[in-house]
Amino acid sequence: MREVLILAGEASGDLHGAALAEQLHALRPELALAGTGGGRMRAAGVTLLEQMDGVVGFLALFKYVPAHISLYRRIRERIRGGNVALVVLIDYGFFNLKVGAAAKAAGVPVLYFITPQVWASRAGRMKAMAHVITRAAVILPFEESLLRANGINATFVGHPLLDRALALPDRAEARRRLGIPPDKEVLALFPGSRAGEIKRLLDDFIAVGRLLERSRPGLHVVVSVAPSVELDPARVPFQMIRSASLDILRAADVALCKSGTTTLEAAVAGCPCAIVYRTGKIDYAIAKRIVTIPFIGLLNIVAGREVAPEFVQDAFEPMRVADALAPLFDRNAPERAAMLAGLAEVRAKLGQPGAAARVAQMASELAK
């Protein structure tokens, strides 16, 4: 039986890989699916060659180099075996571009779903991408023209989170589902999905919640807990809710988000927010040298302007963030109205639902 390799490297890739696997299985049930990822991909019928947990930070990457070399060699031999009809790469550029080169050398087509963020840093990678990628399925609206201008056959397929947002509840129903008081102001905290992020960010997220509690009596604070992390209840004095980010954003009046996809979820859910991030000093020094864009939050990157305020590294001070969030609770405040308009603008730019189905159709065409 011919197979398609689907290679994801972290939690978000596992989510997108699972959605793609389901759509591809429906289109081409005769194809076997194997790859790297997590529990969602396994549940969708992908035979996992390796469980992947993702790596964040330049220094952390070095710790995983031996394991990645071993995995790369196993995958390369599998590709050379002649039974692989297609390789689908999902994000995770530092590893997946190496695999793409191996597939290209073996004459196996490469479909890259969610390409490396060359618009933010290391634009020189586009030369290597053009050499190894047969087709690219991109999820941000400006990526298609950028990649095509650099010789990469790219198609904007829409953002995958729009499929998750199809059945979004209204505010009252979201609160009912989550056990949140229906008549309270609600602040939602999103401190990240990786252990390193939680270690660096959680305490200051809690501090922001405490400050706003004192200034807004009756405020109800909830903390979104990603599927891949465990939070110590001793560090979190607020309601914790697992694996329900979009519902939480629908239920909340205001959110504090770690930079990343959660900021786009806030746009889709229509929840005013601020964006923060902090990393290690050495990682930050390296990032400042190679990152070429003025914003860190995807919401602002898609908008092309600062829709939501950003607080990065030393600028992430709880009092400053609390002061920025406070006016957003006021339904009549111009700050809230302006942000809601900006969020709607970003939502419109993300395309239409059905990204996984479109990518599955591309995969089916390539896996001849």
C-alpha positions in Angstrom: 0.0 0.0 0.0 1.4 3.4 -1.0 1.7 5.9 1.9 1.6 9.6 2.6 4.0 10.9 5.3 2.6 13.8 7.4 5.2 15.4 9.5 4.2 17.8 12.3 6.5 18.9 15.1 4.4 20.4 17.9 0.8 20.7 19.3 -0.5 23.1 16.7 0.9 21.0 13.9 -0.7 17.9 15.4 -4.0 19.6 15.3 -3.7 20.6 11.7 -2.2 17.3 10.7 -5.2 15.4 12.3 -7.7 17.6 10.3 -5.8 17.0 7.1 -5.6 13.2 7.8 -9.3 13.0 8.2 -10.0 14.8 5.0 -7.4 12.8 3.1 -8.6 9.5 4.3 -12.1 10.4 3.1 -10.7 11.4 -0.4 -8.2 8.6 -0.8 -8.9 5.7 1.6 -6.4 3.5 -0.2 -3.5 5.5 1.0 -1.8 4.6 4.3 -0.9 7.6 6.5 2.2 7.7 8.6 4.3 10.4 10.2 5.2 12.4 13.3 2.9 14.3 15.6 0.8 13.6 18.6 -2.4 12.1 19.9 -4.8 13.9 17.6 -3.0 12.6 14.5 -2.9 9.1 16.0 -6.7 9.2 16.6 -7.1 10.4 13.0 -5.5 7.2 11.7 -1.9 8.3 11.3 0.7 5.7 12.3 3.2 7.7 14.3 6.9 7.1 13.7 7.7 9.4 16.6 5.7 11.4 19.2 6.8 15.1 18.8 6.5 17.7 21.5 8.0 20.7 19.8 11.0 22.9 20.7 10.9 26.6 21.6 14.0 28.8 21.8 17.3 28.7 20.1 19.2 27.3 23.1 16.6 24.6 23.7 17.0 23.4 20.1 20.5 22.2 20.7 19.4 19.7 23.4 17.2 17.9 20.8 19.7 17.8 17.9 20.8 14.1 18.4 17.2 12.9 18.6 16.3 14.9 15.5 19.3 13.5 13.5 18.2 10.0 14.4 14.6 10.6 13.4 15.7 12.3 10.2 17.7 9.3 9.1 14.8 7.0 9.8 12.4 9.1 7.7 15.0 9.5 4.9 15.4 5.7 4.7 11.6 5.3 4.6 11.3 7.8 1.8 14.1 6.0 -0.1 12.2 2.7 0.2 10.0 3.7 -2.7 6.6 3.3 -1.1 6.1 7.0 -0.2 3.8 8.8 -2.6 3.9 12.2 -1.0 5.6 14.0 2.0 3.4 16.6 3.7 5.4 19.0 5.9 3.6 21.0 8.6 5.5 24.0 10.0 8.6 23.0 12.1 11.0 24.4 9.4 14.4 23.7 10.9 13.6 19.9 10.7 11.1 19.7 8.0 13.1 21.5 5.3 15.8 18.8 5.8 13.2 16.1 5.2 11.9 18.0 2.2 15.4 18.0 0.6 15.6 14.2 1.2 12.2 13.7 -0.5 13.2 15.9 -3.4 16.4 13.9 -3.9 14.3 10.7 -4.0 11.8 12.1 -6.5 9.0 12.3 -4.0 6.7 15.4 -4.2 6.6 17.7 -1.2 3.5 19.6 0.0 4.3 22.2 2.7 1.3 23.1 4.8 2.0 26.1 7.0 5.4 27.2 5.7 8.2 28.7 7.8 7.7 32.3 8.8 10.2 33.7 6.3 8.3 37.0 6.4 9.5 37.5 10.0 13.1 36.2 9.9 15.6 34.3 7.8 14.2 35.2 4.4 17.1 33.5 2.8 15.4 30.1 3.5 13.1 30.8 0.5 15.8 29.8 -1.9 16.0 26.3 -0.2 12.2 26.2 0.0 11.8 26.9 -3.8 14.2 24.0 -4.5 12.4 21.4 -2.4 8.7 22.3 -2.3 6.4 21.1 -5.0 3.4 23.0 -3.6 2.9 25.2 -0.6 -0.4 25.7 1.2 -0.2 28.9 3.2 -2.6 30.2 5.9 -1.8 33.9 6.1 -3.1 36.1 3.3 0.2 37.9 2.5 2.2 34.7 2.3 1.0 33.6 -1.2 2.4 36.6 -3.1 5.6 36.7 -1.1 6.4 33.0 -1.8 5.3 33.1 -5.4 7.6 36.1 -6.0 10.5 33.9 -4.7 9.7 30.9 -7.0 7.5 28.8 -4.7 4.2 27.5 -6.0 2.1 28.8 -3.0 -1.7 28.9 -2.5 -3.6 30.7 0.3 -6.0 28.1 1.7 -7.4 30.1 4.6 -6.6 29.8 8.3 -7.4 26.4 9.8 -8.8 27.9 13.0 -11.9 29.1 11.0 -13.1 25.5 10.9 -13.0 25.3 14.7 -14.9 28.6 14.9 -17.9 27.4 12.8 -19.9 26.4 15.8 -18.9 29.2 18.1 -21.4 29.8 20.9 -22.7 33.2 21.8 -21.4 34.9 25.1 -24.2 33.5 27.3 -24.0 29.9 26.0 -20.2 30.0 26.3 -20.4 31.0 29.9 -23.0 28.3 30.6 -20.8 25.6 29.0 -17.8 26.7 31.0 -19.4 27.3 34.4 -18.6 31.1 34.3 -21.0 33.4 36.1 -23.4 35.0 33.6 -23.4 38.5 35.1 -19.7 39.1 35.9 -17.0 40.9 34.0 -14.6 38.3 32.8 -10.9 38.4 32.1 -9.3 35.4 30.3 -5.6 34.7 30.7 -3.7 32.6 28.0 -0.1 32.1 29.4 1.1 29.6 26.7 1.2 26.0 25.7 4.8 25.0 26.5 6.5 24.4 29.9 9.1 27.1 29.2 6.5 29.7 28.5 4.5 28.8 31.6 7.6 29.1 33.7 8.5 32.6 32.4 5.0 34.0 32.1 2.5 32.5 34.5 3.3 34.5 37.6 3.1 37.8 35.9 -0.2 36.8 34.1 -1.6 36.0 37.6 -0.3 39.4 38.8 -2.2 41.2 36.1 -5.4 39.3 37.1 -4.9 40.3 40.7 -4.4 44.0 39.9 -7.5 44.1 37.8 -9.5 42.3 40.5 -8.6 45.0 42.9 -9.5 47.8 40.5 -12.7 46.1 39.2 -14.6 44.6 42.1 -16.5 41.4 41.1 -14.1 40.6 38.2 -14.0 36.9 37.4 -10.7 35.7 36.1 -10.2 32.4 34.1 -7.0 30.8 33.0 -6.9 28.8 29.8 -4.9 25.6 30.2 -3.5 24.1 27.0 -3.8 20.3 26.4 0.0 19.9 26.7 0.6 21.5 30.0 -0.2 21.1 33.7 -0.6 24.1 36.0 0.1 24.0 39.7 -3.1 25.0 41.5 -0.9 26.6 44.2 0.2 29.1 41.6 -3.2 29.8 40.1 -5.9 31.3 42.3 -8.4 31.5 39.5 -10.7 29.2 37.6 -8.8 27.0 35.2 -10.4 25.6 32.0 -8.6 23.1 29.8 -8.7 22.8 26.0 -11.5 25.4 25.3 -9.7 28.5 24.1 -12.3 29.7 21.6 -15.2 29.2 24.0 -13.2 31.0 26.7 -12.6 34.0 24.4 -16.3 34.1 23.5 -17.2 34.1 27.2 -14.6 36.7 28.2 -14.9 40.5 28.0 -11.2 41.0 27.7 -8.2 38.7 27.3 -4.4 38.7 27.9 -2.7 36.5 25.3 0.8 35.2 24.9 1.8 35.9 21.3 0.8 33.2 18.9 -2.3 31.7 17.4 -4.3 32.7 20.4 -4.2 36.3 19.2 -5.9 35.2 15.9 -8.4 33.2 18.0 -9.2 36.5 19.8 -9.9 38.1 16.5 -12.2 35.3 15.4 -14.0 35.4 18.7 -14.2 39.2 18.8 -12.5 39.5 22.2 -10.4 42.6 22.9 -6.9 41.7 24.2 -3.4 42.7 24.9 -0.4 40.6 23.7 2.7 39.8 25.7 5.8 37.7 25.4 9.0 37.1 27.3 11.8 34.6 26.5 15.3 34.0 27.8 17.8 36.9 27.5 20.1 35.1 25.1 17.2 33.9 22.9 15.8 37.4 22.9 19.2 38.9 21.9 19.4 36.4 19.0 15.8 37.1 17.9 16.3 40.8 17.9 19.1 40.3 15.4 17.2 38.1 12.9 13.5 39.2 13.3 12.6 41.8 10.7 9.0 42.7 11.5 7.8 45.4 13.9 5.1 43.2 15.7 5.2 39.9 17.6 1.5 39.1 17.7 0.0 37.4 14.7 -3.1 39.5 15.1 -1.1 42.7 14.5 1.0 41.1 11.8 -2.0 40.2 9.7 -3.5 43.7 10.3 -0.3 45.4 9.4 -0.7 47.7 12.3 -1.0 47.6 16.1 -4.6 46.6 16.7 -3.8 45.1 20.2 -1.1 46.6 22.4 2.1 44.5 22.7 4.3 44.1 25.8 7.5 42.2 25.0 10.4 41.2 27.2 11.1 43.9 29.9 8.1 45.9 28.7 5.9 43.1 30.2 5.2 44.7 33.5 1.9 43.7 35.2 0.9 47.2 36.1 1.4 48.5 32.6 -0.5 45.7 31.1 -3.4 46.0 33.6 -3.6 49.7 32.8 -3.9 48.9 29.1 -6.6 46.3 29.6 -8.8 48.3 32.0 -10.5 50.6 29.4 -11.3 47.6 27.2 -13.9 46.4 29.8 -16.0 49.5 29.2 -18.6 48.7 26.5 -18.8 52.4 25.5 -15.1 53.2 25.5 -13.6 54.3 22.2 -10.6 52.0 22.9 -12.9 49.0 22.9 -14.8 50.1 19.8 -11.6 50.7 17.9 -10.2 47.3 18.8 -13.4 45.4 17.9 -13.3 47.1 14.5 -9.6 46.0 14.1 -10.4 42.4 15.2 -13.2 42.2 12.6 -10.8 43.4 9.9 -8.3 40.7 10.8 -11.1 38.0 10.8 -12.1 39.0 7.3 -8.5 38.7 6.1 -8.2 35.1 7.3 -10.2 33.7 4.4 -13.0 31.1 4.5 -13.4 27.8 6.4 -12.2 24.6 4.7 -8.4 24.8 4.8 -7.9 21.1 5.6 -10.2 20.0 2.8 -8.3 22.3 0.3 -5.0 20.9 1.4 -6.3 17.3 1.2 -7.3 17.9 -2.4 -3.8 19.2 -3.2 -2.4 16.1 -1.5 -4.6 13.8 -3.4 -3.6 15.4 -6.7 0.1 15.1 -5.8 0.0 11.5 -4.5 -0.4 9.8 -7.8 
